[in-house]
């Protein structure tokens, strides 16, 4: 984990492989030479992961939305996963050629292969660059599958 907070990872249930806020880069920064460094290697390297069906992105901070990681996932064998994101992040992904995106408002549900995903509000904020503070939503995800229910809170205060 980068920054020592946030539980994220791989969940396999309901016939889906789901990732939350994947971050496999060495730093959480717009720069490769500065910014918070990874304290531990990723639990599973990108090239060792199974094919990912759904990626949940909680917000746009660098330690939760890693450009190189999401680009690599979008280019995985078998096609891009579906990226489920809060309002305002679809454009950011589209500018990077990632088009398999479902953008949700707080409390908006989405069903993916029999699994219900709902974006929930959390106490946090968004910002990725100067001038975009609070320009996109942030949130957690309630995920209800036939064989597992999980909650991913992203970051919350």
Secondary structure, DSSP 8 states (H G I E B T S, - for coil): --TT-----EEEETTEEEEES---SSEESSSSSSSEE-SS--SS-GGGS----EEEE---STTT--HHHHHHHHTSTT---EEEEETT-HHHHHTTT---EEEE-TT-EEEETTEEEEEE--S----SSTT-TTSS---EEEEE-SS-EEEE--S--
